[in-house]
Structures are given as structure tokens and as C-alpha cells.
Amino acid sequence: MRYAFYSHGGCENHGCEAIVRTLSAMIKNAEPDSVIKLYTFDKKSDQWGDLPNIDETEEFNYILPVSKTTPFQKIKISALSKKSQKISDEYFYSLSCKNPSLKENDIYISVGGDNYCYGDGHVAAAMNRELKRLGKKTVLWGCSIGEENLSEDKIKDLKTFDLIVARESLTYEALLKNGIDKNTVLYPDSAFTLDVDESAADKLNIKKGAIGINTSVMVESHSKSIDSFRKAFVELINRLLNGTEADILLIPHVTLPGGDVEPLTSLKDCFQDNDRVVLIPSTLTAAQYKGIISRCDAFIGARTHATIAAYSTCVPTLVIGYSVKSKGIAKDIFGTYDGLVIPVEEIDGAERLIEAYNDFAANKDDYRRQLCDVMPDYIERAKSSIKELFKI
């Protein structure tokens, strides 16, 4: 059997790396003779990842519109637009999805879990239509989709997948409510099964008991004011330095330009002379970042897969939430997201962030005990998700 992963943003997004690494391992463990091909948006970025179970790689960035159209294509786009702009747009998007090698594989797995969470979803739908036109089976793996994201067009497209694996219950319930129930199942994100590599933690001499912080340009873009958001974190770090003996680890998880490095570097610049505030290098693998996070006593994170690294190593975590996935994952683990997720739009100053952290810290030991109780079965359930793939 030939499997193909697509919608992979490159391994400098270490959440993407974690999904590809764990899902490919799950497939190979069950079907050692299978072939797994990775269609990546950024092959150069994948040099920063560790993907031992990927057999073939091809750069194929179908989200970029075609740079040139033939005279025939231009005439067709114009003619279709006179009938329906929507049909014309669908045809235009489909041009980016043409690739002769798509005929080679049997099952296509979209590993971009947020593709239907943001924007209109037209490009993702175009790729799904192209694969269906070729007679391929398609899977949407580890997705998060808010009910507010489900347009009529998205619902129609989602119903054509042979399998949808929702990674948290809020998404699962929204899909079922909107009639996307034929092939929809609920399992934890496969990244919960990622191994822990402590080699970088050892090399950097990371001691246990630190407080980890992850923030990003993306989460800042959802805040009321980027300046106020950053100042809130500066004040929180000051409080932590004065009120605890813990080191503060600034941990990136998306190291692409426009990711996590710039805002975390900005925070470090405010504490240049304080060696208790440590900016973790941007050149590690997902498993190495997980190794560093595993040594934290507490974690404050924006990136979903950074928080998954914390949860899965039983590190109490306060999530800076900007979409349904943060609430859904916390709810599935703890039974509630109250006190565990602070919506980014609420952080309009230091007072609210510090209040949320203090409330969280007061219950930190209880959260750790809950994680230790829940995580073994939760991780096993994530591993068992692979059986759904083999049913289609």
C-alpha cells in the first residue's frame, strides 16, 4: 500500500514534524512494507526535522496560485466567471493541484489539521476534489474545526472524505451536528505519542523545575495590542524571577520566519543580563523540544503542539488560546478548560495574564496528578487511531 501525506508545512513547524513523524511510525509499525510519500510545501525546511519513516519526498505547494495560465485556461476562467464566479474560482484553484505523481499513491492523508479552521477552505477543497477526480481515498487527520468555521461549501467538501479524525471533542461534536458523521471519529492527536529526546536538554544543561514559555506571531495577531501583549509577558517573567527560583525557558516551536523566534527574542532582549532567562535555540527537532519541555515544572504555551509536548510529559500547562483546539484538548484531558486556557483576546495587560497564571499555579499540583492519571490511556488511545486508517 502506498500512503501519501499532504498539506505538510515543513519541519520548521515542529507541530507538522511531530504529526508526520508519529503518524508515519504508526503506519510502519503495522505495515512495515508500506511506502509513505511526503508532499511538502517546503523541502528545505524538512532538513530541520527527523522523519525516519518517510520513504519519498516531493515539494508540492498547491496552496500557491499558478503563476502563469495558458491562453485556453484564461478563456475558460473568463467564460466560467460569466456563469458563476464561484465555479470560476474553483477551476482556478484546481490548476495549482495538478501533479502527475498524484496517480501513484493509494491513500492520501491531509496532515494539516487546521486547514479547514482558517479562511474559506477553497484551496484545501480544490486539492480534495482533484484527488477524488483521480479516484483516490482521502483522509483528514487530526483536525480541529470550530462550528463558526463551517460554511456550506466546507461542509459539502468535508462530507467527501473517506475518513475524518477529529483530535478533540469540540470539533467532533461540531462536525456531527452539521451532518459530517458518516466517516468521522474522535482520537487524540498522534503527536501525543512522540518520543522524548533529551539530548539537547542535556547539552544545554537544562535543569528540572524551569518554567517554559512559548508565544508566537500568530497568537499575537489575535491580541488586542501586540505591544500590550508583549509587555504583559515581560511583567509576568519579572514576577516569576522575583517570586520563584525557577529558570525561565523561552521555547520556540515554529521556527519559520514569522513564527515564534522573533517574539521570544524580543522577550529575551528585555532580560539580556539575566542568565535565568534562556532562549532555546531554533535548530532542534520536535522530539528535542519535547525533551526540554519535559523538564519544566510548568508551561505557558500558545502553539498547540508545544502544549501537547507538555501535556504528554505530565507538565501542567496554561494555554494561550486562539481557536477551538486549545479548549477542546484541555476539556478532553481535564473535563473542563476553565482555568487552563486563557483566550488571547483577554490579555490586554499584565494584570489579566498574571491573574490567570496565579490561579493556574495554585492548582498546578492537582493538574500534574490528573495528567499522570490520564496520560497513559490517552496516549494509548492516540496510538490506536491507526486502526481507523486501515478500515477504509
URZIVEN-V648035 format. One record per backbone hydrogen bond with DSSP energy under -0.5 kcal/mol. NH is the residue of the N-H (numbers start at 1). CO is the residue of the C=O. Records with the same first field share a line. If there is no record, write none. Layout:
NH = CO ; CO
This chain:
3 = 1 ; 35
4 = 107
5 = 37
6 = 109
8 = 39
9 = 7
13 = 10
14 = 12 ; 253
16 = 13
17 = 13
18 = 14
19 = 15
20 = 16
21 = 17
22 = 18
23 = 19
24 = 20
25 = 21
26 = 22
27 = 23
28 = 24
29 = 25
30 = 26
31 = 27
34 = 31
35 = 1
37 = 3 ; 35
38 = 56
39 = 5 ; 37
40 = 38 ; 58
41 = 8
46 = 42
47 = 44
48 = 45
49 = 46
54 = 51
55 = 36 ; 53
56 = 36
58 = 38
60 = 40 ; 58
62 = 60
64 = 61
74 = 70
75 = 71
76 = 72
77 = 73
78 = 74
79 = 75
80 = 76
81 = 77
82 = 78
83 = 79 ; 80
84 = 80
88 = 84
89 = 85
90 = 86
91 = 87
92 = 88
93 = 89
94 = 90
95 = 91 ; 92
96 = 92 ; 93
97 = 94
98 = 95
102 = 99
103 = 100
104 = 101
105 = 102
106 = 2
107 = 2
108 = 137
109 = 4 ; 107
110 = 108 ; 139
111 = 6 ; 109
113 = 111
115 = 112
117 = 114
118 = 114
125 = 121
126 = 122
127 = 123
128 = 124
129 = 125
130 = 126
131 = 127
132 = 128
133 = 129
134 = 130
135 = 132
136 = 131
137 = 106
139 = 108
140 = 163
141 = 110 ; 139
143 = 165
144 = 113
149 = 146
150 = 147
151 = 149
155 = 151
156 = 152
157 = 153
158 = 154
159 = 155
160 = 157
161 = 158
162 = 138
163 = 138
164 = 183
165 = 140
166 = 164 ; 185
167 = 143
172 = 168
173 = 169
174 = 170
175 = 171
176 = 172
177 = 173
178 = 174
179 = 176
180 = 175
181 = 179
185 = 164
187 = 166
192 = 189
193 = 190
194 = 191
197 = 195 ; 287
198 = 196
202 = 198
203 = 199
204 = 200
205 = 202
206 = 201
207 = 205
209 = 295
210 = 207 ; 295
211 = 247
212 = 210 ; 298
213 = 249
214 = 300
217 = 259
220 = 216
221 = 217
222 = 218 ; 219
223 = 220
229 = 225
230 = 226
231 = 227
232 = 228
233 = 229
234 = 230
235 = 231
236 = 232
237 = 233
238 = 234
239 = 235
240 = 236
241 = 237
242 = 238
243 = 239
244 = 240
248 = 276
249 = 211 ; 247
250 = 248 ; 278
251 = 213 ; 249
252 = 250
255 = 12 ; 253
256 = 12
259 = 256
260 = 254
261 = 254
264 = 260
265 = 261
266 = 262
267 = 263
268 = 264
269 = 265
270 = 266 ; 267
271 = 268
272 = 269
274 = 271
275 = 273
277 = 274
278 = 248 ; 276
280 = 250 ; 278
289 = 285
290 = 286
291 = 287
292 = 288
293 = 289
294 = 290
295 = 292
296 = 293
297 = 210
298 = 210
299 = 316
300 = 212
301 = 299 ; 318
302 = 214
306 = 303
307 = 303
308 = 304
309 = 305
310 = 306
311 = 307
312 = 308
313 = 310
314 = 311
315 = 310
316 = 314
318 = 299
319 = 317 ; 340
320 = 301
321 = 319 ; 342
326 = 323
327 = 323
328 = 324
329 = 325
330 = 326
331 = 327
332 = 328
333 = 329
334 = 330
335 = 331
336 = 330
340 = 337
341 = 337
342 = 319
343 = 341
344 = 321
346 = 343
347 = 344
348 = 346
353 = 349
354 = 350
355 = 351
356 = 352
357 = 353
358 = 354
359 = 355
360 = 356
361 = 357
362 = 358
363 = 359 ; 360
364 = 361
367 = 363
368 = 364
369 = 365
370 = 366
371 = 367
372 = 368
373 = 369
374 = 370
375 = 371
378 = 374
379 = 375
380 = 376
381 = 377
382 = 378
383 = 379
384 = 380
385 = 381 ; 382
386 = 383
387 = 384
388 = 385
389 = 385 ; 386
390 = 386
391 = 388
392 = 388 ; 389
